[in-house]
Structure formats: structure tokens, C-alpha cells
Amino acid sequence: MLERGLLPDFSPAAAAEASAITSAATDSSASVRDLRDFLWASIDNDDSRDLDQLSVSAPAAAGAVKIFVAIADVDATVRRGSAIDDHARTNTTSVYTAAQIFPMLPEKLSTDLTSLGEGQERLAMVVEMVVVEGRVTESEIYRAVVRNHAKLAYDSVAAWLDGTAAAPPRLAAVPGLDEQLRTQDRVAHAMKELRQQRGSLTLQTLEARAVFSGDVLSGLKPDEGNRAKELIEDFMIAANGVVARYLEKKGVASLRRVLRSPERWSRIVELAQALGEQLPPEPDASALAGFLLRKRDANPTGFADLSLSVVKLLGRGEYVLDAPGQRAPGHFGLAITDYTHSTAPNRRFPDVIEQRLLKAALAGGATPYALDDLATLAERCTEQEANADRVERQIRKSAAALLLESRIGQRFDAVVTGASQKGTWVRILQPPVEGKLVRGTEGLDVGNRVRVELIHTDVERGFIDFARARQS
């Protein structure tokens, strides 16, 4: 982390500030609504404690549904310019590794006093949306006090929604919550279908998570998508769009999350041709979305490899300044023009920035950040997100190297995930591990399938080296 410009530890000043905070923030202003009795619930990973958002639904007129998303009011506790804020501004994100989690905010805050924990009354920013057939037709943003009635987990909720398991105990214990979640699932599905019609990309990448038996690393488990994860993703995409449009309408500069048109579109076209499909010569999100859906339906087991190839060719998302009178690029992968990050302020600093801009706009006050500062922060957040990804990836590779060090000489089927002047990388499926192809790289490009042999591992540096296997 230090090599990447990330601080693994909080400064003494930040630690002292955190120690002095003894309770969650409160606000009795008339503008803060009391929504504690709504059936709010969180859905996150089983072990997540830094809970950023809750959701709930309510019927609206003419068959519409209101979706409410509550976002933790981190700014009410973390003041701009404080030592805690300076640490968050430096790292810009929490860093999640198999070895240890390095939170952007002190754990006393992110997992407790600013977290929307079960049974806790917390200040929140609420995005209220009226949804008709997957489309947000009306929206409102305001501050409120909320209470999480059930802390739920993705996998168990997804299994219940799919009908393969009974309702999780926490869900079953709250009367009416089952109907709530089925309504939310139905609305989220309609939102997703509408985005897909507009060209939103359906991708499935298998990010590996370390599995431990006690303190011993025992395996790597693919972190696969499911209906519960999609429900939250769909609502967060919609809420982030509402925030972006609100700030733009108010003439307030902000940060946008963008994914530009892919520079390596021609290689995506080649991948499609190899699979018997034709894509336009110029980047076209709708055409790519249709191609991906057809291939997912035709070959579900191989779709993760195709997805990974496309993700690598699409490039990285970034943060950019959206200034009044200027038009920021859209998000190619989501096929939307108005998108920001505002729904995870315990984990991402761009979301804290957006929260402060949003609260100032709601109050009719002066913007807390100058244009130059926002432009600098956009670059900083993009850079540090990439650095955090590199740290997380290196630790994943160290874990993978540890698992594979006894398998030198074994052969695996692999797919090429990277090809440039810096080298060629491949990923094997079992376990889901990526490594460098150090011999036999000629003629290979992203998406090619190849047979490889494991020839070297270095646990400390996270190196996994493969060679192209000779035909026997």
C-alpha cells in the first residue's frame, strides 16, 4: 500500500478524532423526516459491517411503485478538513484484501456510528423514486432518520427468491418484509430489462475470494452474481442517476463516473466474429449488449470467460468533473449518460464528495468544493482506485500462488486476459487464477484460448508464471 501511495494506518490526529466521537450524529431539524417505521432492510455480503444503504418500497398511484434508497449520512459525522477526512481524501477508498481490510474511515465509524446497522437509528440521505415499468418517472431527495429492521445477506436472500431455500431467519422475523423484497425484486428486474433494451451490458466475471479454514487458506471461491446482488445494483444505478440529474438541474458541479467508448473495439469485433457474430465497426453498446445476451443464453458455462475478455477490452471506469454548461461523457457499459457514485460513502470518497454537494444543493447553500478542487479530486480518486485494485489483485495473486505452489508442472486450460508490450496474461478456471504467460506468447490476444503449464510461483510477490504447453 505504501508503494502505491496508500496509507495503511490512520494518523494520531485521526485516531484522536475517532476516539472523541462517542455517538452517532443526530439532527432534529424540521427538514429531516422521520422514516424509522418504514420496513428498511440491508442486503450485503455475509461479513459486511460497513453498511451504506437500505431500501424499501411502497405502492404508488396507477400501479406504479415507489422505491426508497437510504444512504448513510457520513458527512454528518466526518467534517470536511478534519484529520479523518484528510485520510479518506488521501486513500479515497477502502482496500479489501484477503489478509486484512483497510477501511477508508476508522472502523468505529464505518462499521458502527456511520453504518446503517440493524436496529440502529441513523441519519440518511433518501432518494425516493416513482417507478413505472422499470422507468423512473419522478424522484425526490431529502434527509431523514431511518432504522434498519433486518441485516440480510446476498446469498441467502437470492436462494429464497429463487425458491431453492427457505426465507433467512432475519427476513422471516419481520412481518411483511417477505412481500417487500418480492416487490423490490420485481421492480429491479424491470429496471434491468429496460437498461438492457437501451444497451446496458450483461457481464459475468468470477472474482475470486479467499476461503479460510481457521487461519489457513484453503481455497479460492468465485464471487458470483445472483438475484439479490442484482436487486441492489439496479437500485443503486437508478439512485445514482437521480443524484447526478438533480445536481445538474441545480447547476452544481459534481463528479461523474464514466466509462468511455472502448479504444479496443476492433478486438471486440474480432471476438464476436470468431463466435459467428457481426458487430458494427464503430462502438455500439446496444449491439454489444445483444451479442452478450445471446452468448450467455447459448453457452452459460463459458460466458464468464467471454465476459472477462470484454471487460478487459472495455477499459477502466474513471471519475471526471461535470461542470455547469459542460457535458461529461456517459457510461458505455451501463448505456446511460447521467451517472455518479453516491451510494457508498463509508467505502468511497467520491460518494462523500457527492453527499456534501447534494446537501449544499438541498439547503440552497454555497458549494463546498471549487471547480479546480473537484477536477483534482476526480483525478485523485481515479488514480487511488486503480492503486487499491492493484494492491487487492496482488494479495489475491499471493493467495493463489500459495494454493498453486505444490502444482508446478500441471497443465490447465486458460483464456488470454491481457496482451500488451508489458506482457501477456492468462486466467485458468479451477482455481480461478490469473498469471503471466512468460513463454509461447506469439500470436495471442485477449480472448484466445490456450493450454498452459504452471512453471513458477512466488508467494511473497504474488507471481504466477505459465508457459504455453507443447502439443503432446
KEVEXRO-816894 format. One record per residue (C-alpha): residue number from 1; y, z, x. Coordinates in steps of 0.1 Angstrom, whole numbers, plus 5000, padded with zeros to 4 digits. Layout:
% residues N
atom nr=NUM, yy=Y, zz=Z, xx=X
...
% end
This chain:
% residues 472
atom nr=1, yy=5000, zz=5000, xx=5000
atom nr=2, yy=5024, zz=5008, xx=5028
atom nr=3, yy=5018, zz=4975, xx=5044
atom nr=4, yy=5027, zz=4958, xx=5011
atom nr=5, yy=5059, zz=4978, xx=5006
atom nr=6, yy=5044, zz=5001, xx=4980
atom nr=7, yy=5048, zz=5039, xx=4981
atom nr=8, yy=5016, zz=5058, xx=4975
atom nr=9, yy=5033, zz=5092, xx=4972
atom nr=10, yy=5063, zz=5105, xx=4954
atom nr=11, yy=5093, zz=5118, xx=4974
atom nr=12, yy=5100, zz=5155, xx=4974
atom nr=13, yy=5130, zz=5149, xx=4952
atom nr=14, yy=5109, zz=5130, xx=4926
atom nr=15, yy=5083, zz=5157, xx=4927
atom nr=16, yy=5110, zz=5184, xx=4922
atom nr=17, yy=5124, zz=5164, xx=4892
atom nr=18, yy=5090, zz=5162, xx=4877
atom nr=19, yy=5084, zz=5199, xx=4882
atom nr=20, yy=5117, zz=5207, xx=4864
atom nr=21, yy=5106, zz=5187, xx=4833
atom nr=22, yy=5087, zz=5211, xx=4811
atom nr=23, yy=5085, zz=5194, xx=4777
atom nr=24, yy=5086, zz=5160, xx=4760
atom nr=25, yy=5120, zz=5146, xx=4751
atom nr=26, yy=5134, zz=5152, xx=4716
atom nr=27, yy=5162, zz=5137, xx=4696
atom nr=28, yy=5175, zz=5149, xx=4662
atom nr=29, yy=5200, zz=5120, xx=4658
atom nr=30, yy=5202, zz=5106, xx=4623
atom nr=31, yy=5193, zz=5072, xx=4637
atom nr=32, yy=5159, zz=5084, xx=4648
atom nr=33, yy=5134, zz=5080, xx=4619
atom nr=34, yy=5106, zz=5104, xx=4612
atom nr=35, yy=5073, zz=5084, xx=4611
atom nr=36, yy=5049, zz=5111, xx=4621
atom nr=37, yy=5029, zz=5108, xx=4589
atom nr=38, yy=5021, zz=5071, xx=4594
atom nr=39, yy=4984, zz=5066, xx=4604
atom nr=40, yy=4993, zz=5057, xx=4640
atom nr=41, yy=4964, zz=5053, xx=4664
atom nr=42, yy=4960, zz=5041, xx=4700
atom nr=43, yy=4933, zz=5018, xx=4714
atom nr=44, yy=4929, zz=5016, xx=4751
atom nr=45, yy=4903, zz=5019, xx=4779
atom nr=46, yy=4879, zz=5049, xx=4776
atom nr=47, yy=4895, zz=5067, xx=4805
atom nr=48, yy=4932, zz=5057, xx=4799
atom nr=49, yy=4956, zz=5086, xx=4796
atom nr=50, yy=4989, zz=5068, xx=4801
atom nr=51, yy=4992, zz=5056, xx=4765
atom nr=52, yy=5021, zz=5033, xx=4759
atom nr=53, yy=5017, zz=5020, xx=4724
atom nr=54, yy=5004, zz=5028, xx=4689
atom nr=55, yy=5000, zz=5006, xx=4659
atom nr=56, yy=4998, zz=5009, xx=4621
atom nr=57, yy=5000, zz=4986, xx=4591
atom nr=58, yy=5014, zz=4987, xx=4556
atom nr=59, yy=5013, zz=4963, xx=4527
atom nr=60, yy=5044, zz=4942, xx=4520
atom nr=61, yy=5056, zz=4920, xx=4492
atom nr=62, yy=5039, zz=4888, xx=4481
atom nr=63, yy=5007, zz=4895, xx=4501
atom nr=64, yy=5025, zz=4900, xx=4535
atom nr=65, yy=5016, zz=4928, xx=4558
atom nr=66, yy=5039, zz=4950, xx=4578
atom nr=67, yy=5028, zz=4957, xx=4614
atom nr=68, yy=5044, zz=4986, xx=4632
atom nr=69, yy=5042, zz=4989, xx=4670
atom nr=70, yy=5054, zz=5022, xx=4685
atom nr=71, yy=5063, zz=5021, xx=4722
atom nr=72, yy=5066, zz=5052, xx=4743
atom nr=73, yy=5103, zz=5061, xx=4749
atom nr=74, yy=5101, zz=5066, xx=4786
atom nr=75, yy=5138, zz=5062, xx=4791
atom nr=76, yy=5144, zz=5094, xx=4771
atom nr=77, yy=5128, zz=5113, xx=4800
atom nr=78, yy=5133, zz=5091, xx=4831
atom nr=79, yy=5170, zz=5088, xx=4836
atom nr=80, yy=5184, zz=5057, xx=4854
atom nr=81, yy=5192, zz=5065, xx=4890
atom nr=82, yy=5170, zz=5096, xx=4892
atom nr=83, yy=5146, zz=5101, xx=4921
atom nr=84, yy=5117, zz=5093, xx=4897
atom nr=85, yy=5134, zz=5061, xx=4886
atom nr=86, yy=5140, zz=5052, xx=4922
atom nr=87, yy=5103, zz=5054, xx=4929
atom nr=88, yy=5095, zz=5033, xx=4898
atom nr=89, yy=5121, zz=5008, xx=4909
atom nr=90, yy=5105, zz=5006, xx=4943
atom nr=91, yy=5069, zz=5001, xx=4932
atom nr=92, yy=5077, zz=4985, xx=4898
atom nr=93, yy=5041, zz=4991, xx=4886
atom nr=94, yy=5012, zz=5014, xx=4886
atom nr=95, yy=4984, zz=5005, xx=4911
atom nr=96, yy=4949, zz=5008, xx=4897
atom nr=97, yy=4921, zz=5008, xx=4924
atom nr=98, yy=4885, zz=5019, xx=4923
atom nr=99, yy=4894, zz=5046, xx=4949
atom nr=100, yy=4924, zz=5061, xx=4932
atom nr=101, yy=4951, zz=5054, xx=4907
atom nr=102, yy=4987, zz=5054, xx=4920
atom nr=103, yy=5009, zz=5058, xx=4889
atom nr=104, yy=5044, zz=5044, xx=4887
atom nr=105, yy=5056, zz=5077, xx=4872
atom nr=106, yy=5044, zz=5112, xx=4880
atom nr=107, yy=5011, zz=5119, xx=4861
atom nr=108, yy=5028, zz=5149, xx=4844
atom nr=109, yy=5049, zz=5123, xx=4826
atom nr=110, yy=5028, zz=5091, xx=4823
atom nr=111, yy=4996, zz=5109, xx=4811
atom nr=112, yy=5013, zz=5137, xx=4791
atom nr=113, yy=5051, zz=5141, xx=4784
atom nr=114, yy=5059, zz=5103, xx=4781
atom nr=115, yy=5024, zz=5093, xx=4769
atom nr=116, yy=5016, zz=5088, xx=4732
atom nr=117, yy=4987, zz=5112, xx=4734
atom nr=118, yy=4966, zz=5122, xx=4705
atom nr=119, yy=4981, zz=5149, xx=4683
atom nr=120, yy=5014, zz=5148, xx=4701
atom nr=121, yy=5048, zz=5142, xx=4686
atom nr=122, yy=5067, zz=5117, xx=4707
atom nr=123, yy=5099, zz=5097, xx=4707
atom nr=124, yy=5092, zz=5059, xx=4705
atom nr=125, yy=5108, zz=5026, xx=4701
atom nr=126, yy=5093, zz=5009, xx=4670
atom nr=127, yy=5090, zz=4972, xx=4664
atom nr=128, yy=5084, zz=4965, xx=4627
atom nr=129, yy=5072, zz=4931, xx=4618
atom nr=130, yy=5065, zz=4914, xx=4585
atom nr=131, yy=5036, zz=4890, xx=4590
atom nr=132, yy=5026, zz=4862, xx=4567
atom nr=133, yy=4995, zz=4841, xx=4576
atom nr=134, yy=4999, zz=4851, xx=4613
atom nr=135, yy=5037, zz=4843, xx=4614
atom nr=136, yy=5063, zz=4870, xx=4620
atom nr=137, yy=5089, zz=4862, xx=4592
atom nr=138, yy=5111, zz=4893, xx=4595
atom nr=139, yy=5115, zz=4921, xx=4621
atom nr=140, yy=5134, zz=4952, xx=4628
atom nr=141, yy=5137, zz=4975, xx=4659
atom nr=142, yy=5146, zz=5012, xx=4658
atom nr=143, yy=5139, zz=5046, xx=4673
atom nr=144, yy=5115, zz=5070, xx=4657
atom nr=145, yy=5094, zz=5101, xx=4661
atom nr=146, yy=5056, zz=5093, xx=4659
atom nr=147, yy=5023, zz=5111, xx=4662
atom nr=148, yy=4990, zz=5096, xx=4674
atom nr=149, yy=4963, zz=5105, xx=4649
atom nr=150, yy=4934, zz=5091, xx=4669
atom nr=151, yy=4929, zz=5081, xx=4705
atom nr=152, yy=4904, zz=5052, xx=4703
atom nr=153, yy=4886, zz=5031, xx=4729
atom nr=154, yy=4883, zz=4993, xx=4731
atom nr=155, yy=4845, zz=4990, xx=4734
atom nr=156, yy=4835, zz=5014, xx=4706
atom nr=157, yy=4861, zz=5000, xx=4682
atom nr=158, yy=4851, zz=4964, xx=4689
atom nr=159, yy=4814, zz=4973, xx=4683
atom nr=160, yy=4823, zz=4989, xx=4650
atom nr=161, yy=4845, zz=4958, xx=4640
atom nr=162, yy=4816, zz=4935, xx=4649
atom nr=163, yy=4792, zz=4956, xx=4628
atom nr=164, yy=4769, zz=4965, xx=4657
atom nr=165, yy=4777, zz=5002, xx=4658
atom nr=166, yy=4789, zz=5030, xx=4635
atom nr=167, yy=4826, zz=5040, xx=4635
atom nr=168, yy=4836, zz=5061, xx=4665
atom nr=169, yy=4838, zz=5098, xx=4657
atom nr=170, yy=4876, zz=5099, xx=4661
atom nr=171, yy=4881, zz=5069, xx=4638
atom nr=172, yy=4857, zz=5084, xx=4612
atom nr=173, yy=4875, zz=5117, xx=4613
atom nr=174, yy=4908, zz=5103, xx=4600
atom nr=175, yy=4907, zz=5093, xx=4563
atom nr=176, yy=4920, zz=5058, xx=4557
atom nr=177, yy=4920, zz=5048, xx=4594
atom nr=178, yy=4890, zz=5025, xx=4590
atom nr=179, yy=4908, zz=5004, xx=4563
atom nr=180, yy=4939, zz=5005, xx=4585
atom nr=181, yy=4921, zz=4990, xx=4615
atom nr=182, yy=4903, zz=4963, xx=4595
atom nr=183, yy=4937, zz=4952, xx=4581
atom nr=184, yy=4952, zz=4952, xx=4616
atom nr=185, yy=4922, zz=4932, xx=4629
atom nr=186, yy=4926, zz=4906, xx=4601
atom nr=187, yy=4963, zz=4902, xx=4609
atom nr=188, yy=4958, zz=4900, xx=4646
atom nr=189, yy=4932, zz=4873, xx=4641
atom nr=190, yy=4956, zz=4852, xx=4620
atom nr=191, yy=4983, zz=4856, xx=4647
atom nr=192, yy=4958, zz=4844, xx=4674
atom nr=193, yy=4948, zz=4814, xx=4653
atom nr=194, yy=4984, zz=4804, xx=4648
atom nr=195, yy=4992, zz=4807, xx=4685
atom nr=196, yy=4961, zz=4786, xx=4693
atom nr=197, yy=4973, zz=4759, xx=4669
atom nr=198, yy=5006, zz=4759, xx=4689
atom nr=199, yy=4988, zz=4755, xx=4722
atom nr=200, yy=4981, zz=4791, xx=4734
atom nr=201, yy=4953, zz=4791, xx=4759
atom nr=202, yy=4920, zz=4808, xx=4753
atom nr=203, yy=4907, zz=4821, xx=4787
atom nr=204, yy=4879, zz=4845, xx=4796
atom nr=205, yy=4880, zz=4859, xx=4831
atom nr=206, yy=4854, zz=4885, xx=4843
atom nr=207, yy=4874, zz=4911, xx=4862
atom nr=208, yy=4850, zz=4935, xx=4879
atom nr=209, yy=4854, zz=4973, xx=4875
atom nr=210, yy=4837, zz=4997, xx=4899
atom nr=211, yy=4809, zz=5018, xx=4884
atom nr=212, yy=4801, zz=5052, xx=4899
atom nr=213, yy=4771, zz=5075, xx=4898
atom nr=214, yy=4789, zz=5107, xx=4906
atom nr=215, yy=4808, zz=5098, xx=4938
atom nr=216, yy=4785, zz=5070, xx=4947
atom nr=217, yy=4795, zz=5034, xx=4940
atom nr=218, yy=4765, zz=5020, xx=4921
atom nr=219, yy=4777, zz=4986, xx=4908
atom nr=220, yy=4805, zz=4963, xx=4895
atom nr=221, yy=4808, zz=4957, xx=4858
atom nr=222, yy=4826, zz=4927, xx=4843
atom nr=223, yy=4856, zz=4939, xx=4822
atom nr=224, yy=4850, zz=4915, xx=4793
atom nr=225, yy=4873, zz=4909, xx=4763
atom nr=226, yy=4865, zz=4920, xx=4728
atom nr=227, yy=4880, zz=4921, xx=4693
atom nr=228, yy=4898, zz=4954, xx=4699
atom nr=229, yy=4914, zz=4942, xx=4731
atom nr=230, yy=4925, zz=4910, xx=4713
atom nr=231, yy=4939, zz=4931, xx=4684
atom nr=232, yy=4962, zz=4950, xx=4708
atom nr=233, yy=4970, zz=4919, xx=4729
atom nr=234, yy=4980, zz=4899, xx=4697
atom nr=235, yy=5003, zz=4927, xx=4685
atom nr=236, yy=5019, zz=4932, xx=4720
atom nr=237, yy=5026, zz=4895, xx=4723
atom nr=238, yy=5042, zz=4895, xx=4689
atom nr=239, yy=5063, zz=4927, xx=4696
atom nr=240, yy=5074, zz=4913, xx=4730
atom nr=241, yy=5086, zz=4882, xx=4713
atom nr=242, yy=5106, zz=4902, xx=4688
atom nr=243, yy=5123, zz=4922, xx=4716
atom nr=244, yy=5131, zz=4890, xx=4735
atom nr=245, yy=5147, zz=4873, xx=4705
atom nr=246, yy=5166, zz=4905, xx=4695
atom nr=247, yy=5182, zz=4908, xx=4729
atom nr=248, yy=5191, zz=4871, xx=4730
atom nr=249, yy=5206, zz=4873, xx=4695
atom nr=250, yy=5227, zz=4903, xx=4706
atom nr=251, yy=5239, zz=4883, xx=4736
atom nr=252, yy=5223, zz=4908, xx=4760
atom nr=253, yy=5209, zz=4896, xx=4794
atom nr=254, yy=5173, zz=4906, xx=4799
atom nr=255, yy=5142, zz=4899, xx=4819
atom nr=256, yy=5117, zz=4873, xx=4806
atom nr=257, yy=5081, zz=4870, xx=4815
atom nr=258, yy=5074, zz=4833, xx=4821
atom nr=259, yy=5046, zz=4811, xx=4833
atom nr=260, yy=5059, zz=4777, xx=4844
atom nr=261, yy=5042, zz=4744, xx=4838
atom nr=262, yy=5013, zz=4742, xx=4863
atom nr=263, yy=5020, zz=4723, xx=4896
atom nr=264, yy=4983, zz=4715, xx=4899
atom nr=265, yy=4979, zz=4699, xx=4865
atom nr=266, yy=4963, zz=4669, xx=4881
atom nr=267, yy=4934, zz=4690, xx=4893
atom nr=268, yy=4930, zz=4705, xx=4858
atom nr=269, yy=4928, zz=4669, xx=4845
atom nr=270, yy=4901, zz=4662, xx=4871
atom nr=271, yy=4881, zz=4692, xx=4860
atom nr=272, yy=4883, zz=4680, xx=4824
atom nr=273, yy=4872, zz=4645, xx=4834
atom nr=274, yy=4842, zz=4660, xx=4852
atom nr=275, yy=4832, zz=4676, xx=4819
atom nr=276, yy=4837, zz=4644, xx=4799
atom nr=277, yy=4871, zz=4651, xx=4785
atom nr=278, yy=4905, zz=4634, xx=4789
atom nr=279, yy=4938, zz=4654, xx=4793
atom nr=280, yy=4973, zz=4638, xx=4793
atom nr=281, yy=4987, zz=4630, xx=4828
atom nr=282, yy=5016, zz=4655, xx=4822
atom nr=283, yy=5012, zz=4692, xx=4815
atom nr=284, yy=5003, zz=4697, xx=4778
atom nr=285, yy=4995, zz=4732, xx=4766
atom nr=286, yy=4981, zz=4721, xx=4732
atom nr=287, yy=4958, zz=4695, xx=4748
atom nr=288, yy=4945, zz=4721, xx=4773
atom nr=289, yy=4940, zz=4747, xx=4746
atom nr=290, yy=4919, zz=4723, xx=4726
atom nr=291, yy=4898, zz=4714, xx=4756
atom nr=292, yy=4892, zz=4750, xx=4765
atom nr=293, yy=4881, zz=4759, xx=4729
atom nr=294, yy=4857, zz=4730, xx=4728
atom nr=295, yy=4841, zz=4740, xx=4761
atom nr=296, yy=4839, zz=4777, xx=4751
atom nr=297, yy=4820, zz=4767, xx=4719
atom nr=298, yy=4798, zz=4742, xx=4738
atom nr=299, yy=4789, zz=4765, xx=4768
atom nr=300, yy=4798, zz=4802, xx=4762
atom nr=301, yy=4779, zz=4814, xx=4793
atom nr=302, yy=4797, zz=4790, xx=4816
atom nr=303, yy=4831, zz=4795, xx=4801
atom nr=304, yy=4842, zz=4823, xx=4824
atom nr=305, yy=4838, zz=4800, xx=4855
atom nr=306, yy=4859, zz=4773, xx=4839
atom nr=307, yy=4885, zz=4799, xx=4828
atom nr=308, yy=4888, zz=4813, xx=4863
atom nr=309, yy=4893, zz=4778, xx=4877
atom nr=310, yy=4921, zz=4771, xx=4852
atom nr=311, yy=4937, zz=4805, xx=4857
atom nr=312, yy=4939, zz=4798, xx=4895
atom nr=313, yy=4954, zz=4764, xx=4889
atom nr=314, yy=4979, zz=4776, xx=4864
atom nr=315, yy=4995, zz=4799, xx=4890
atom nr=316, yy=5011, zz=4833, xx=4886
atom nr=317, yy=5035, zz=4846, xx=4859
atom nr=318, yy=5069, zz=4858, xx=4870
atom nr=319, yy=5099, zz=4877, xx=4858
atom nr=320, yy=5132, zz=4858, xx=4855
atom nr=321, yy=5167, zz=4866, xx=4844
atom nr=322, yy=5176, zz=4855, xx=4809
atom nr=323, yy=5214, zz=4854, xx=4808
atom nr=324, yy=5235, zz=4846, xx=4777
atom nr=325, yy=5241, zz=4809, xx=4774
atom nr=326, yy=5212, zz=4800, xx=4797
atom nr=327, yy=5177, zz=4791, xx=4788
atom nr=328, yy=5148, zz=4808, xx=4806
atom nr=329, yy=5115, zz=4789, xx=4810
atom nr=330, yy=5088, zz=4797, xx=4784
atom nr=331, yy=5053, zz=4809, xx=4789
atom nr=332, yy=5029, zz=4780, xx=4793
atom nr=333, yy=4998, zz=4800, xx=4788
atom nr=334, yy=5010, zz=4816, xx=4755
atom nr=335, yy=5028, zz=4784, xx=4743
atom nr=336, yy=5059, zz=4805, xx=4734
atom nr=337, yy=5095, zz=4802, xx=4746
atom nr=338, yy=5106, zz=4838, xx=4739
atom nr=339, yy=5086, zz=4864, xx=4758
atom nr=340, yy=5093, zz=4896, xx=4777
atom nr=341, yy=5074, zz=4927, xx=4789
atom nr=342, yy=5085, zz=4957, xx=4769
atom nr=343, yy=5053, zz=4974, xx=4756
atom nr=344, yy=5040, zz=4993, xx=4787
atom nr=345, yy=5069, zz=5014, xx=4801
atom nr=346, yy=5046, zz=5041, xx=4815
atom nr=347, yy=5030, zz=5015, xx=4837
atom nr=348, yy=5055, zz=4987, xx=4844
atom nr=349, yy=5092, zz=4990, xx=4854
atom nr=350, yy=5103, zz=4957, xx=4837
atom nr=351, yy=5094, zz=4974, xx=4804
atom nr=352, yy=5116, zz=5004, xx=4813
atom nr=353, yy=5144, zz=4980, xx=4820
atom nr=354, yy=5139, zz=4962, xx=4787
atom nr=355, yy=5138, zz=4996, xx=4769
atom nr=356, yy=5172, zz=5006, xx=4783
atom nr=357, yy=5187, zz=4972, xx=4775
atom nr=358, yy=5173, zz=4975, xx=4740
atom nr=359, yy=5186, zz=5010, xx=4734
atom nr=360, yy=5220, zz=5000, xx=4745
atom nr=361, yy=5220, zz=4969, xx=4722
atom nr=362, yy=5209, zz=4991, xx=4693
atom nr=363, yy=5237, zz=5016, xx=4699
atom nr=364, yy=5263, zz=4989, xx=4705
atom nr=365, yy=5270, zz=5003, xx=4740
atom nr=366, yy=5276, zz=4987, xx=4773
atom nr=367, yy=5246, zz=4971, xx=4790
atom nr=368, yy=5232, zz=4994, xx=4817
atom nr=369, yy=5225, zz=4966, xx=4842
atom nr=370, yy=5248, zz=4939, xx=4857
atom nr=371, yy=5236, zz=4903, xx=4859
atom nr=372, yy=5232, zz=4904, xx=4897
atom nr=373, yy=5212, zz=4936, xx=4894
atom nr=374, yy=5189, zz=4921, xx=4868
atom nr=375, yy=5184, zz=4890, xx=4889
atom nr=376, yy=5174, zz=4911, xx=4919
atom nr=377, yy=5151, zz=4933, xx=4898
atom nr=378, yy=5134, zz=4902, xx=4884
atom nr=379, yy=5125, zz=4890, xx=4919
atom nr=380, yy=5116, zz=4926, xx=4930
atom nr=381, yy=5092, zz=4931, xx=4900
atom nr=382, yy=5075, zz=4897, xx=4906
atom nr=383, yy=5071, zz=4905, xx=4943
atom nr=384, yy=5057, zz=4940, xx=4938
atom nr=385, yy=5034, zz=4930, xx=4910
atom nr=386, yy=5019, zz=4905, xx=4934
atom nr=387, yy=5017, zz=4931, xx=4961
atom nr=388, yy=5000, zz=4956, xx=4938
atom nr=389, yy=4975, zz=4928, xx=4928
atom nr=390, yy=4967, zz=4922, xx=4965
atom nr=391, yy=4960, zz=4959, xx=4970
atom nr=392, yy=4938, zz=4962, xx=4939
atom nr=393, yy=4920, zz=4930, xx=4949
atom nr=394, yy=4914, zz=4943, xx=4985
atom nr=395, yy=4899, zz=4975, xx=4972
atom nr=396, yy=4877, zz=4956, xx=4948
atom nr=397, yy=4866, zz=4935, xx=4977
atom nr=398, yy=4858, zz=4966, xx=4998
atom nr=399, yy=4837, zz=4979, xx=4969
atom nr=400, yy=4820, zz=4945, xx=4966
atom nr=401, yy=4814, zz=4944, xx=5004
atom nr=402, yy=4798, zz=4978, xx=5002
atom nr=403, yy=4775, zz=4967, xx=4975
atom nr=404, yy=4766, zz=4934, xx=4993
atom nr=405, yy=4762, zz=4946, xx=5029
atom nr=406, yy=4725, zz=4950, xx=5025
atom nr=407, yy=4721, zz=4915, xx=5012
atom nr=408, yy=4731, zz=4894, xx=5042
atom nr=409, yy=4712, zz=4861, xx=5042
atom nr=410, yy=4707, zz=4859, xx=5004
atom nr=411, yy=4718, zz=4828, xx=4986
atom nr=412, yy=4739, zz=4826, xx=4954
atom nr=413, yy=4753, zz=4800, xx=4930
atom nr=414, yy=4791, zz=4800, xx=4932
atom nr=415, yy=4822, zz=4784, xx=4919
atom nr=416, yy=4852, zz=4775, xx=4941
atom nr=417, yy=4882, zz=4796, xx=4930
atom nr=418, yy=4907, zz=4787, xx=4957
atom nr=419, yy=4913, zz=4758, xx=4981
atom nr=420, yy=4944, zz=4755, xx=5004
atom nr=421, yy=4954, zz=4755, xx=5040
atom nr=422, yy=4948, zz=4792, xx=5041
atom nr=423, yy=4911, zz=4787, xx=5033
atom nr=424, yy=4885, zz=4782, xx=5006
atom nr=425, yy=4873, zz=4810, xx=4983
atom nr=426, yy=4843, zz=4812, xx=4960
atom nr=427, yy=4830, zz=4836, xx=4934
atom nr=428, yy=4794, zz=4845, xx=4927
atom nr=429, yy=4784, zz=4857, xx=4893
atom nr=430, yy=4759, zz=4886, xx=4899
atom nr=431, yy=4776, zz=4908, xx=4910
atom nr=432, yy=4809, zz=4892, xx=4901
atom nr=433, yy=4823, zz=4890, xx=4936
atom nr=434, yy=4848, zz=4867, xx=4953
atom nr=435, yy=4847, zz=4859, xx=4990
atom nr=436, yy=4858, zz=4834, xx=5017
atom nr=437, yy=4838, zz=4803, xx=5024
atom nr=438, yy=4840, zz=4801, xx=5062
atom nr=439, yy=4817, zz=4772, xx=5068
atom nr=440, yy=4810, zz=4740, xx=5049
atom nr=441, yy=4843, zz=4737, xx=5030
atom nr=442, yy=4847, zz=4699, xx=5034
atom nr=443, yy=4854, zz=4681, xx=5001
atom nr=444, yy=4856, zz=4712, xx=4979
atom nr=445, yy=4883, zz=4720, xx=4954
atom nr=446, yy=4889, zz=4746, xx=4927
atom nr=447, yy=4862, zz=4744, xx=4900
atom nr=448, yy=4835, zz=4728, xx=4922
atom nr=449, yy=4801, zz=4745, xx=4920
atom nr=450, yy=4783, zz=4752, xx=4953
atom nr=451, yy=4753, zz=4770, xx=4967
atom nr=452, yy=4763, zz=4796, xx=4993
atom nr=453, yy=4747, zz=4821, xx=5017
atom nr=454, yy=4762, zz=4855, xx=5024
atom nr=455, yy=4767, zz=4858, xx=5062
atom nr=456, yy=4790, zz=4887, xx=5068
atom nr=457, yy=4807, zz=4917, xx=5052
atom nr=458, yy=4834, zz=4942, xx=5064
atom nr=459, yy=4838, zz=4971, xx=5040
atom nr=460, yy=4870, zz=4986, xx=5056
atom nr=461, yy=4889, zz=4953, xx=5055
atom nr=462, yy=4872, zz=4940, xx=5023
atom nr=463, yy=4859, zz=4909, xx=5039
atom nr=464, yy=4830, zz=4890, xx=5023
atom nr=465, yy=4821, zz=4857, xx=5041
atom nr=466, yy=4799, zz=4829, xx=5028
atom nr=467, yy=4787, zz=4797, xx=5043
atom nr=468, yy=4777, zz=4766, xx=5023
atom nr=469, yy=4739, zz=4768, xx=5021
atom nr=470, yy=4720, zz=4739, xx=5036
atom nr=471, yy=4697, zz=4720, xx=5013
atom nr=472, yy=4661, zz=4731, xx=5018
% end
